[in-house]
Amino acid sequence: MKCGAALSLLALGTLVSCGPKVEPPPRNLTPTPAPSFTLNDLQGKKVSSDSLHGKIVVLHFCASWSPSSAREVRQLAALQDKYGKKGVQVVGIAVEEGDGSDMKVFASRTPFNYPVLLAPSDFHRQFGGIEAIPTTFMISPDWMLMNKHTGMISVEFLEAELDLMIDEAKAKAKNTAQAAKE
């Protein structure tokens, strides 16, 4: 009987995953310019927000001590693999005390395929503050804050939002090109 119940749940899970397309989460920010910054990555190399302009950025505030951040690393790495060629860049912002050595140890055990930057303790204030770790901001190619997600968010929602942002960026580029022709 237990096996039958497990198969039923497996079948139900399969049916659910084949259901309707996931809608992106509603936007909770009025688009505003994202703050500029220059921060060091885990290897001490300076990374400037200027190098990210023109890309859709998933800016993920995380911490080595946060179990939710640890779970999201794999999801964000998969997003980077899937969407990197489409102009998306995931960037981790480590919210750590001290010199970031805890995040460096964490990263040595859980490799990242995207940059993780070490931020001063008050850095999040530039983004209007954060209430929890993790917090994720979605930034458009023209460097506008488009959405904020507090706490964990499902990869399905992030994919739906990225698909929408990619479509919006393509439409904007097309409109700009048409306007230039006129």
N, CA, C and O atoms as a DFTB+ gen file, in Angstrom:
728 C
 N C O
     1  1       0.814      -1.194       0.000
     2  2       0.000       0.000       0.000
     3  2       0.861       1.262       0.000
     4  3       0.544       2.242      -0.674
     5  1       1.977       1.222       0.782
     6  2       2.851       2.374       0.810
     7  2       3.412       2.652      -0.578
     8  3       3.518       3.810      -0.982
     9  1       3.765       1.621      -1.296
    10  2       4.314       1.784      -2.638
    11  2       3.271       2.417      -3.561
    12  3       3.594       3.302      -4.353
    13  1       2.027       1.965      -3.456
    14  2       0.952       2.524      -4.279
    15  2       0.751       3.999      -3.993
    16  3       0.542       4.788      -4.914
    17  1       0.811       4.385      -2.710
    18  2       0.648       5.789      -2.345
    19  2       1.811       6.616      -2.889
    20  3       1.622       7.738      -3.359
    21  1       3.014       6.048      -2.818
    22  2       4.177       6.769      -3.330
    23  2       4.067       6.967      -4.832
    24  3       4.389       8.038      -5.345
    25  1       3.607       5.928      -5.546
    26  2       3.442       6.052      -6.990
    27  2       2.366       7.075      -7.328
    28  3       2.503       7.833      -8.289
    29  1       1.291       7.095      -6.535
    30  2       0.241       8.084      -6.761
    31  2       0.784       9.498      -6.571
    32  3       0.488      10.393      -7.363
    33  1       1.585       9.696      -5.510
    34  2       2.163      11.017      -5.277
    35  2       3.138      11.387      -6.384
    36  3       3.187      12.539      -6.815
    37  1       3.919      10.406      -6.846
    38  2       4.843      10.660      -7.937
    39  2       4.073      11.059      -9.194
    40  3       4.458      12.000      -9.888
    41  1       3.000      10.354      -9.481
    42  2       2.178      10.680     -10.647
    43  2       1.563      12.063     -10.489
    44  3       1.530      12.838     -11.444
    45  1       1.077      12.380      -9.297
    46  2       0.499      13.693      -9.051
    47  2       1.548      14.772      -9.246
    48  3       1.265      15.808      -9.848
    49  1       2.755      14.546      -8.745
    50  2       3.850      15.503      -8.934
    51  2       4.154      15.703     -10.399
    52  3       4.435      16.824     -10.825
    53  1       4.102      14.632     -11.184
    54  2       4.338      14.733     -12.612
    55  2       3.242      15.549     -13.271
    56  3       3.519      16.380     -14.135
    57  1       1.992      15.317     -12.867
    58  2       0.889      16.076     -13.422
    59  2       1.002      17.549     -13.073
    60  3       0.760      18.409     -13.920
    61  1       1.363      17.845     -11.848
    62  2       1.483      19.227     -11.423
    63  2       2.583      19.923     -12.202
    64  3       2.416      21.073     -12.610
    65  1       3.717      19.241     -12.418
    66  2       4.819      19.877     -13.123
    67  2       4.501      20.111     -14.591
    68  3       5.155      20.927     -15.241
    69  1       3.516      19.413     -15.120
    70  2       3.128      19.600     -16.513
    71  2       1.973      20.580     -16.632
    72  3       1.418      20.757     -17.717
    73  1       1.613      21.204     -15.550
    74  2       0.474      22.115     -15.510
    75  2       0.756      23.404     -16.257
    76  3       1.697      23.494     -17.045
    77  1      -0.076      24.397     -15.994
    78  2       0.067      25.665     -16.706
    79  2       1.392      26.350     -16.375
    80  3       2.012      26.105     -15.340
    81  1       1.790      27.203     -17.287
    82  2       3.038      27.943     -17.125
    83  2       2.955      28.815     -15.868
    84  3       1.921      29.419     -15.584
    85  1       4.054      28.865     -15.130
    86  2       4.121      29.677     -13.922
    87  2       4.191      31.146     -14.327
    88  3       4.988      31.528     -15.184
    89  1       3.356      31.957     -13.705
    90  2       3.373      33.398     -13.938
    91  2       4.464      34.021     -13.074
    92  3       4.692      33.571     -11.951
    93  1       5.131      35.037     -13.575
    94  2       6.143      35.687     -12.738
    95  2       5.492      36.351     -11.535
    96  3       4.328      36.746     -11.596
    97  1       6.233      36.476     -10.445
    98  2       5.676      37.152      -9.281
    99  2       5.394      38.611      -9.626
   100  3       6.073      39.188     -10.476
   101  1       4.404      39.206      -8.977
   102  2       4.111      40.611      -9.271
   103  2       5.286      41.508      -8.880
   104  3       6.022      41.218      -7.937
   105  1       5.440      42.571      -9.605
   106  2       6.507      43.524      -9.281
   107  2       6.076      44.350      -8.081
   108  3       4.946      44.832      -8.010
   109  1       6.996      44.501      -7.144
   110  2       6.691      45.233      -5.924
   111  2       7.520      46.504      -5.793
   112  3       7.531      47.134      -4.736
   113  1       8.208      46.878      -6.856
   114  2       8.987      48.113      -6.872
   115  2       8.562      48.949      -8.063
   116  3       8.250      48.418      -9.128
   117  1       8.553      50.247      -7.879
   118  2       8.446      51.147      -9.013
   119  2       9.857      51.219      -9.595
   120  3      10.809      51.496      -8.866
   121  1      10.002      50.975     -10.897
   122  2      11.353      50.991     -11.454
   123  2      12.097      52.287     -11.104
   124  3      11.629      53.391     -11.385
   125  1      13.257      52.117     -10.489
   126  2      14.116      53.239     -10.111
   127  2      15.556      52.850     -10.430
   128  3      15.885      51.664     -10.470
   129  1      16.412      53.843     -10.658
   130  2      17.812      53.499     -10.950
   131  2      18.436      52.690      -9.806
   132  3      18.283      53.031      -8.633
   133  1      19.123      51.638     -10.161
   134  2      19.834      50.826      -9.169
   135  2      21.109      51.568      -8.758
   136  3      21.714      52.263      -9.574
   137  1      21.512      51.421      -7.506
   138  2      22.738      52.092      -7.051
   139  2      23.976      51.562      -7.780
   140  3      24.046      50.387      -8.141
   141  1      24.928      52.435      -7.983
   142  2      26.231      52.040      -8.526
   143  2      27.103      51.582      -7.367
   144  3      26.941      52.034      -6.234
   145  1      28.031      50.677      -7.668
   146  2      28.931      50.191      -6.624
   147  2      30.200      49.622      -7.223
   148  3      30.250      49.269      -8.401
   149  1      31.209      49.540      -6.401
   150  2      32.436      48.802      -6.699
   151  2      32.775      48.043      -5.427
   152  3      33.006      48.644      -4.377
   153  1      32.805      46.715      -5.527
   154  2      33.072      45.849      -4.376
   155  2      34.112      44.810      -4.770
   156  3      34.313      44.537      -5.954
   157  1      34.764      44.238      -3.782
   158  2      35.714      43.154      -4.028
   159  2      34.984      41.827      -4.086
   160  3      34.033      41.594      -3.340
   161  1      35.447      40.943      -4.994
   162  2      34.931      39.581      -4.995
   163  2      35.712      38.754      -3.973
   164  3      36.565      39.291      -3.266
   165  1      35.432      37.476      -3.892
   166  2      36.063      36.621      -2.885
   167  2      37.570      36.474      -3.076
   168  3      38.285      36.105      -2.145
   169  1      38.050      36.765      -4.286
   170  2      39.483      36.686      -4.559
   171  2      40.165      38.053      -4.412
   172  3      41.369      38.167      -4.639
   173  1      39.414      39.078      -4.039
   174  2      39.981      40.406      -3.854
   175  2      39.961      41.280      -5.095
   176  3      40.459      42.405      -5.062
   177  1      39.393      40.784      -6.192
   178  2      39.313      41.555      -7.433
   179  2      38.127      42.527      -7.347
   180  3      37.042      42.150      -6.904
   181  1      38.340      43.765      -7.767
   182  2      37.270      44.765      -7.754
   183  2      36.284      44.493      -8.889
   184  3      36.676      44.223     -10.024
   185  1      35.000      44.571      -8.554
   186  2      33.927      44.403      -9.540
   187  2      33.037      45.631      -9.440
   188  3      32.557      45.978      -8.360
   189  1      32.822      46.283     -10.573
   190  2      32.009      47.490     -10.621
   191  2      30.652      47.185     -11.238
   192  3      30.533      46.355     -12.139
   193  1      29.640      47.866     -10.741
   194  2      28.308      47.710     -11.330
   195  2      28.318      48.147     -12.798
   196  3      27.491      47.682     -13.581
   197  1      29.235      49.025     -13.176
   198  2      29.326      49.450     -14.578
   199  2      29.545      48.260     -15.508
   200  3      29.080      48.269     -16.647
   201  1      30.247      47.239     -15.028
   202  2      30.516      46.057     -15.849
   203  2      29.263      45.197     -16.046
   204  3      29.258      44.280     -16.868
   205  1      28.216      45.494     -15.299
   206  2      26.982      44.706     -15.380
   207  2      25.901      45.386     -16.218
   208  3      24.903      44.756     -16.568
   209  1      26.093      46.665     -16.543
   210  2      25.101      47.371     -17.358
   211  2      24.926      46.643     -18.686
   212  3      25.897      46.160     -19.269
   213  1      23.704      46.568     -19.154
   214  2      23.399      45.863     -20.394
   215  2      22.993      44.417     -20.166
   216  3      22.605      43.724     -21.107
   217  1      23.079      43.955     -18.921
   218  2      22.667      42.592     -18.572
   219  2      21.481      42.658     -17.614
   220  3      21.285      43.656     -16.921
   221  1      20.713      41.610     -17.585
   222  2      19.708      41.444     -16.544
   223  2      20.454      40.853     -15.355
   224  3      21.100      39.813     -15.479
   225  1      20.365      41.510     -14.209
   226  2      21.130      41.084     -13.047
   227  2      20.192      40.564     -11.967
   228  3      19.206      41.206     -11.607
   229  1      20.528      39.389     -11.465
   230  2      19.870      38.804     -10.296
   231  2      20.840      39.059      -9.146
   232  3      21.829      38.342      -8.991
   233  1      20.554      40.086      -8.340
   234  2      21.437      40.493      -7.254
   235  2      20.931      39.869      -5.961
   236  3      19.883      40.242      -5.435
   237  1      21.705      38.911      -5.466
   238  2      21.258      38.034      -4.377
   239  2      22.047      38.306      -3.106
   240  3      23.224      37.956      -3.020
   241  1      21.400      38.935      -2.106
   242  2      22.025      39.150      -0.805
   243  2      21.990      37.838      -0.034
   244  3      20.920      37.268       0.184
   245  1      23.152      37.363       0.374
   246  2      23.263      36.051       1.005
   247  2      24.251      36.102       2.158
   248  3      24.929      37.110       2.358
   249  1      24.334      35.015       2.917
   250  2      25.288      34.925       4.027
   251  2      25.664      33.464       4.239
   252  3      24.857      32.560       4.022
   253  1      26.891      33.255       4.664
   254  2      27.385      31.893       4.890
   255  2      26.614      31.198       6.008
   256  3      26.513      29.972       6.008
   257  1      26.077      31.944       6.947
   258  2      25.376      31.388       8.100
   259  2      23.898      31.114       7.830
   260  3      23.200      30.592       8.699
   261  1      23.418      31.456       6.643
   262  2      21.998      31.311       6.321
   263  2      21.716      29.993       5.607
   264  3      22.196      29.788       4.492
   265  1      20.938      29.082       6.234
   266  2      20.584      27.833       5.556
   267  2      19.834      28.076       4.242
   268  3      20.004      27.322       3.283
   269  1      19.009      29.121       4.196
   270  2      18.271      29.427       2.964
   271  2      19.227      29.832       1.850
   272  3      19.053      29.428       0.701
   273  1      20.238      30.632       2.189
   274  2      21.228      31.024       1.178
   275  2      21.940      29.796       0.630
   276  3      22.164      29.685      -0.575
   277  1      22.293      28.879       1.519
   278  2      22.994      27.665       1.089
   279  2      22.141      26.850       0.119
   280  3      22.660      26.300      -0.852
   281  1      20.843      26.771       0.376
   282  2      19.952      26.029      -0.530
   283  2      19.814      26.731      -1.868
   284  3      19.705      26.079      -2.906
   285  1      19.817      28.048      -1.851
   286  2      19.601      28.784      -3.098
   287  2      20.821      28.809      -4.016
   288  3      20.680      29.069      -5.211
   289  1      22.009      28.546      -3.486
   290  2      23.214      28.575      -4.311
   291  2      23.066      27.646      -5.514
   292  3      23.373      28.040      -6.639
   293  1      22.605      26.431      -5.290
   294  2      22.455      25.470      -6.400
   295  2      21.425      25.968      -7.418
   296  3      21.630      25.835      -8.625
   297  1      20.325      26.537      -6.936
   298  2      19.298      27.056      -7.847
   299  2      19.830      28.224      -8.668
   300  3      19.594      28.306      -9.873
   301  1      20.546      29.120      -8.009
   302  2      21.086      30.274      -8.720
   303  2      22.179      29.857      -9.701
   304  3      22.301      30.441     -10.778
   305  1      22.964      28.861      -9.340
   306  2      23.977      28.345     -10.259
   307  2      23.313      27.759     -11.505
   308  3      23.795      27.952     -12.621
   309  1      22.208      27.043     -11.309
   310  2      21.469      26.489     -12.450
   311  2      20.886      27.607     -13.314
   312  3      20.889      27.509     -14.541
   313  1      20.384      28.672     -12.675
   314  2      19.877      29.818     -13.439
   315  2      20.992      30.463     -14.256
   316  3      20.791      30.820     -15.417
   317  1      22.168      30.610     -13.647
   318  2      23.294      31.205     -14.370
   319  2      23.655      30.358     -15.581
   320  3      23.905      30.889     -16.663
   321  1      23.682      29.040     -15.401
   322  2      23.974      28.139     -16.527
   323  2      22.928      28.276     -17.628
   324  3      23.266      28.346     -18.809
   325  1      21.672      28.313     -17.240
   326  2      20.568      28.328     -18.210
   327  2      20.416      29.681     -18.906
   328  3      20.138      29.728     -20.104
   329  1      20.595      30.779     -18.172
   330  2      20.274      32.101     -18.703
   331  2      21.491      32.973     -19.009
   332  3      21.336      34.058     -19.569
   333  1      22.680      32.530     -18.660
   334  2      23.870      33.342     -18.888
   335  2      24.049      33.753     -20.337
   336  3      24.433      34.888     -20.617
   337  1      23.776      32.845     -21.258
   338  2      23.918      33.140     -22.687
   339  2      22.809      34.056     -23.196
   340  3      22.879      34.563     -24.316
   341  1      21.789      34.264     -22.370
   342  2      20.673      35.143     -22.750
   343  2      20.826      36.535     -22.138
   344  3      19.886      37.330     -22.153
   345  1      22.015      36.829     -21.599
   346  2      22.262      38.160     -21.071
   347  2      21.925      38.341     -19.599
   348  3      21.730      39.466     -19.140
   349  1      21.857      37.243     -18.857
   350  2      21.560      37.308     -17.427
   351  2      22.844      37.052     -16.639
   352  3      23.648      36.192     -17.000
   353  1      23.020      37.810     -15.563
   354  2      24.165      37.599     -14.675
   355  2      23.670      37.550     -13.239
   356  3      23.072      38.508     -12.748
   357  1      23.919      36.435     -12.570
   358  2      23.653      36.311     -11.139
   359  2      24.858      36.878     -10.410
   360  3      25.999      36.612     -10.788
   361  1      24.609      37.661      -9.366
   362  2      25.675      38.219      -8.541
   363  2      25.272      38.036      -7.082
   364  3      24.192      38.460      -6.673
   365  1      26.139      37.408      -6.305
   366  2      25.905      37.279      -4.876
   367  2      26.513      38.460      -4.138
   368  3      27.611      38.910      -4.465
   369  1      25.799      38.956      -3.149
   370  2      26.308      40.010      -2.267
   371  2      26.380      39.401      -0.871
   372  3      25.352      39.178      -0.232
   373  1      27.586      39.134      -0.403
   374  2      27.775      38.482       0.890
   375  2      27.619      39.490       2.022
   376  3      28.338      40.486       2.097
   377  1      26.673      39.207       2.886
   378  2      26.425      40.027       4.065
   379  2      27.097      39.294       5.221
   380  3      26.514      38.394       5.827
   381  1      28.319      39.689       5.511
   382  2      29.143      38.985       6.493
   383  2      29.772      39.972       7.456
   384  3      30.007      41.130       7.109
   385  1      30.034      39.521       8.635
   386  2      30.812      40.310       9.592
   387  2      32.294      40.111       9.279
   388  3      32.692      39.058       8.781
   389  1      33.096      41.110       9.568
   390  2      34.539      40.967       9.422
   391  2      35.010      41.012       7.991
   392  3      34.474      41.757       7.170
   393  1      36.016      40.208       7.694
   394  2      36.702      40.265       6.405
   395  2      36.121      39.330       5.346
   396  3      36.687      39.214       4.259
   397  1      35.012      38.667       5.638
   398  2      34.407      37.763       4.664
   399  2      35.002      36.375       4.660
   400  3      34.699      35.578       3.772
   401  1      35.845      36.064       5.636
   402  2      36.504      34.757       5.643
   403  2      35.498      33.613       5.768
   404  3      35.731      32.532       5.228
   405  1      34.379      33.832       6.473
   406  2      33.361      32.778       6.568
   407  2      32.761      32.465       5.200
   408  3      32.523      31.301       4.877
   409  1      32.516      33.499       4.395
   410  2      31.973      33.277       3.055
   411  2      33.004      32.596       2.170
   412  3      32.646      31.774       1.327
   413  1      34.269      32.923       2.346
   414  2      35.325      32.276       1.558
   415  2      35.383      30.778       1.873
   416  3      35.550      29.960       0.968
   417  1      35.246      30.418       3.147
   418  2      35.223      28.998       3.536
   419  2      33.982      28.340       2.957
   420  3      34.059      27.239       2.412
   421  1      32.836      29.006       3.070
   422  2      31.584      28.490       2.516
   423  2      31.723      28.241       1.009
   424  3      31.306      27.200       0.501
   425  1      32.314      29.210       0.304
   426  2      32.483      29.091      -1.143
   427  2      33.444      27.974      -1.520
   428  3      33.313      27.386      -2.594
   429  1      34.403      27.671      -0.658
   430  2      35.326      26.580      -0.964
   431  2      34.627      25.225      -0.884
   432  3      35.044      24.269      -1.537
   433  1      33.575      25.144      -0.091
   434  2      32.798      23.897       0.030
   435  2      31.632      23.855      -0.945
   436  3      31.174      22.777      -1.323
   437  1      31.156      25.012      -1.348
   438  2      30.005      25.133      -2.237
   439  2      30.394      26.072      -3.367
   440  3      30.096      27.265      -3.301
   441  1      31.051      25.564      -4.399
   442  2      31.550      26.454      -5.450
   443  2      30.416      27.215      -6.150
   444  3      29.340      26.674      -6.406
   445  1      30.693      28.470      -6.444
   446  2      29.772      29.333      -7.165
   447  2      30.216      29.439      -8.615
   448  3      31.416      29.443      -8.888
   449  1      29.285      29.524      -9.542
   450  2      29.624      29.777     -10.941
   451  2      29.274      31.218     -11.318
   452  3      29.173      31.557     -12.497
   453  1      29.095      32.040     -10.314
   454  2      28.803      33.457     -10.495
   455  2      29.586      34.228      -9.436
   456  3      29.965      33.662      -8.411
   457  1      29.830      35.519      -9.677
   458  2      30.624      36.272      -8.709
   459  2      29.879      36.492      -7.396
   460  3      28.667      36.709      -7.376
   461  1      30.624      36.430      -6.315
   462  2      30.113      36.763      -4.987
   463  2      30.974      37.908      -4.479
   464  3      32.198      37.801      -4.398
   465  1      30.311      39.003      -4.139
   466  2      31.008      40.209      -3.729
   467  2      30.855      40.422      -2.235
   468  3      29.805      40.143      -1.658
   469  1      31.912      40.919      -1.620
   470  2      31.900      41.208      -0.184
   471  2      31.482      42.656       0.013
   472  3      32.097      43.573      -0.533
   473  1      30.429      42.852       0.799
   474  2      29.874      44.191       0.980
   475  2      30.028      44.652       2.419
   476  3      29.999      43.837       3.341
   477  1      30.192      45.966       2.618
   478  2      30.190      46.471       3.987
   479  2      28.807      46.262       4.613
   480  3      27.813      46.088       3.907
   481  1      28.762      46.283       5.927
   482  2      27.525      45.940       6.636
   483  2      26.344      46.844       6.295
   484  3      25.198      46.411       6.417
   485  1      26.583      48.073       5.875
   486  2      25.474      48.972       5.567
   487  2      25.169      49.062       4.068
   488  3      24.348      49.883       3.660
   489  1      25.807      48.246       3.258
   490  2      25.644      48.304       1.801
   491  2      24.188      48.162       1.377
   492  3      23.747      48.835       0.445
   493  1      23.441      47.300       2.045
   494  2      22.047      47.039       1.658
   495  2      21.185      48.291       1.727
   496  3      20.148      48.358       1.068
   497  1      21.590      49.273       2.503
   498  2      20.799      50.512       2.625
   499  2      20.686      51.236       1.287
   500  3      19.698      51.926       1.034
   501  1      21.691      51.081       0.435
   502  2      21.634      51.699      -0.892
   503  2      20.461      51.158      -1.713
   504  3      19.973      51.815      -2.632
   505  1      20.023      49.958      -1.365
   506  2      18.928      49.311      -2.079
   507  2      17.610      49.425      -1.314
   508  3      16.657      48.699      -1.595
   509  1      17.565      50.329      -0.360
   510  2      16.347      50.519       0.429
   511  2      16.278      49.616       1.637
   512  3      15.253      49.568       2.317
   513  1      17.347      48.900       1.917
   514  2      17.383      48.001       3.068
   515  2      16.825      46.629       2.737
   516  3      16.123      46.439       1.744
   517  1      17.153      45.692       3.589
   518  2      16.620      44.340       3.468
   519  2      16.138      43.894       4.839
   520  3      16.700      44.271       5.868
   521  1      15.090      43.086       4.832
   522  2      14.500      42.606       6.072
   523  2      14.943      41.200       6.423
   524  3      14.797      40.770       7.567
   525  1      15.484      40.479       5.451
   526  2      15.834      39.078       5.678
   527  2      16.928      38.658       4.704
   528  3      17.151      39.283       3.667
   529  1      17.592      37.588       5.075
   530  2      18.559      36.922       4.195
   531  2      17.943      35.574       3.861
   532  3      17.570      34.842       4.778
   533  1      17.822      35.223       2.613
   534  2      18.241      35.946       1.422
   535  2      17.213      36.998       0.994
   536  3      16.029      36.904       1.317
   537  1      17.695      37.988       0.267
   538  2      16.874      38.969      -0.445
   539  2      17.468      39.099      -1.833
   540  3      18.686      39.182      -1.991
   541  1      16.606      39.116      -2.837
   542  2      17.048      39.137      -4.225
   543  2      16.412      40.308      -4.954
   544  3      15.200      40.510      -4.885
   545  1      17.237      41.078      -5.654
   546  2      16.762      42.176      -6.481
   547  2      16.920      41.795      -7.942
   548  3      17.904      41.166      -8.330
   549  1      15.940      42.182      -8.746
   550  2      15.991      41.980     -10.187
   551  2      16.277      43.342     -10.812
   552  3      15.561      44.313     -10.568
   553  1      17.349      43.399     -11.631
   554  2      17.788      44.649     -12.231
   555  2      17.768      44.502     -13.751
   556  3      18.285      43.528     -14.298
   557  1      17.167      45.477     -14.421
   558  2      17.044      45.444     -15.879
   559  2      18.367      45.824     -16.546
   560  3      19.264      46.348     -15.886
   561  1      18.492      45.560     -17.860
   562  2      19.729      45.895     -18.572
   563  2      20.074      47.388     -18.534
   564  3      21.245      47.756     -18.633
   565  1      19.059      48.247     -18.392
   566  2      19.339      49.683     -18.307
   567  2      19.529      50.136     -16.851
   568  3      19.395      51.318     -16.534
   569  1      19.842      49.173     -15.978
   570  2      20.236      49.368     -14.587
   571  2      19.124      49.990     -13.744
   572  3      19.341      50.944     -12.996
   573  1      17.926      49.420     -13.888
   574  2      16.779      49.845     -13.090
   575  2      16.380      48.695     -12.166
   576  3      16.302      47.539     -12.583
   577  1      16.127      49.045     -10.886
   578  2      15.577      48.052      -9.957
   579  2      14.149      47.767     -10.390
   580  3      13.332      48.682     -10.495
   581  1      13.849      46.499     -10.640
   582  2      12.530      46.125     -11.139
   583  2      11.698      45.350     -10.123
   584  3      10.471      45.447     -10.122
   585  1      12.365      44.575      -9.252
   586  2      11.625      43.766      -8.298
   587  2      12.534      43.390      -7.136
   588  3      13.760      43.374      -7.252
   589  1      11.890      43.089      -6.016
   590  2      12.603      42.677      -4.807
   591  2      11.881      41.466      -4.225
   592  3      10.660      41.470      -4.066
   593  1      12.653      40.435      -3.911
   594  2      12.104      39.217      -3.303
   595  2      12.767      39.028      -1.942
   596  3      13.985      38.876      -1.851
   597  1      11.964      39.040      -0.901
   598  2      12.473      38.839       0.451
   599  2      12.279      37.381       0.825
   600  3      11.180      36.843       0.696
   601  1      13.346      36.740       1.289
   602  2      13.289      35.322       1.626
   603  2      13.493      34.476       0.383
   604  3      13.809      34.982      -0.694
   605  1      13.307      33.188       0.557
   606  2      13.505      32.264      -0.565
   607  2      12.408      32.465      -1.606
   608  3      11.263      32.772      -1.277
   609  1      12.783      32.285      -2.854
   610  2      11.828      32.338      -3.953
   611  2      12.077      31.111      -4.814
   612  3      13.217      30.682      -4.992
   613  1      11.015      30.560      -5.338
   614  2      11.175      29.339      -6.123
   615  2      11.867      29.630      -7.449
   616  3      11.726      30.708      -8.026
   617  1      12.604      28.652      -7.905
   618  2      13.310      28.788      -9.178
   619  2      12.306      28.970     -10.315
   620  3      12.610      29.645     -11.299
   621  1      11.121      28.384     -10.199
   622  2      10.097      28.542     -11.242
   623  2       9.670      30.003     -11.366
   624  3       9.501      30.510     -12.475
   625  1       9.496      30.678     -10.230
   626  2       9.138      32.098     -10.265
   627  2      10.275      32.935     -10.853
   628  3      10.038      33.838     -11.655
   629  1      11.504      32.629     -10.449
   630  2      12.641      33.380     -10.991
   631  2      12.769      33.172     -12.495
   632  3      13.044      34.121     -13.228
   633  1      12.573      31.941     -12.962
   634  2      12.638      31.678     -14.397
   635  2      11.542      32.430     -15.136
   636  3      11.789      33.005     -16.196
   637  1      10.335      32.431     -14.586
   638  2       9.231      33.155     -15.220
   639  2       9.539      34.651     -15.278
   640  3       9.267      35.311     -16.280
   641  1      10.108      35.176     -14.193
   642  2      10.451      36.593     -14.175
   643  2      11.578      36.901     -15.154
   644  3      11.533      37.918     -15.847
   645  1      12.579      36.043     -15.218
   646  2      13.669      36.254     -16.170
   647  2      13.165      36.189     -17.606
   648  3      13.569      37.000     -18.439
   649  1      12.285      35.230     -17.907
   650  2      11.718      35.146     -19.250
   651  2      10.995      36.442     -19.613
   652  3      11.134      36.944     -20.729
   653  1      10.221      36.983     -18.666
   654  2       9.509      38.238     -18.886
   655  2      10.501      39.386     -19.104
   656  3      10.327      40.191     -20.019
   657  1      11.526      39.460     -18.275
   658  2      12.507      40.543     -18.408
   659  2      13.288      40.446     -19.715
   660  3      13.610      41.469     -20.319
   661  1      13.590      39.243     -20.151
   662  2      14.281      39.044     -21.439
   663  2      13.383      39.527     -22.571
   664  3      13.841      40.225     -23.475
   665  1      12.099      39.153     -22.523
   666  2      11.151      39.606     -23.554
   667  2      11.025      41.130     -23.551
   668  3      10.988      41.753     -24.612
   669  1      10.960      41.730     -22.361
   670  2      10.868      43.193     -22.265
   671  2      12.116      43.860     -22.841
   672  3      12.015      44.863     -23.548
   673  1      13.288      43.307     -22.539
   674  2      14.536      43.881     -23.051
   675  2      14.601      43.787     -24.577
   676  3      15.050      44.720     -25.244
   677  1      14.152      42.661     -25.121
   678  2      14.128      42.503     -26.581
   679  2      13.179      43.506     -27.213
   680  3      13.514      44.130     -28.219
   681  1      11.989      43.667     -26.628
   682  2      11.007      44.612     -27.163
   683  2      11.538      46.041     -27.096
   684  3      11.354      46.817     -28.034
   685  1      12.194      46.389     -25.991
   686  2      12.753      47.735     -25.843
   687  2      13.845      47.974     -26.878
   688  3      13.910      49.048     -27.475
   689  1      14.710      46.971     -27.094
   690  2      15.780      47.105     -28.088
   691  2      15.194      47.259     -29.490
   692  3      15.693      48.047     -30.294
   693  1      14.141      46.509     -29.775
   694  2      13.495      46.588     -31.086
   695  2      12.875      47.973     -31.284
   696  3      13.019      48.573     -32.350
   697  1      12.191      48.477     -30.262
   698  2      11.580      49.801     -30.360
   699  2      12.638      50.891     -30.523
   700  3      12.440      51.845     -31.276
   701  1      13.756      50.750     -29.822
   702  2      14.839      51.719     -29.930
   703  2      15.433      51.695     -31.327
   704  3      15.731      52.746     -31.895
   705  1      15.606      50.509     -31.884
   706  2      16.147      50.387     -33.245
   707  2      15.186      50.986     -34.269
   708  3      15.618      51.664     -35.201
   709  1      13.890      50.742     -34.106
   710  2      12.907      51.302     -35.026
   711  2      12.867      52.826     -34.929
   712  3      12.762      53.510     -35.946
   713  1      12.951      53.356     -33.716
   714  2      12.935      54.797     -33.520
   715  2      14.164      55.437     -34.158
   716  3      14.083      56.544     -34.689
   717  1      15.298      54.747     -34.107
   718  2      16.532      55.265     -34.706
   719  2      16.429      55.325     -36.221
   720  3      17.023      56.201     -36.850
   721  1      15.673      54.392     -36.816
   722  2      15.494      54.368     -38.275
   723  2      14.605      55.518     -38.745
   724  3      14.745      55.998     -39.870
   725  1      13.700      55.953     -37.888
   726  2      12.724      56.982     -38.291
   727  2      13.259      58.339     -38.236
   728  3      12.549      59.295     -38.547
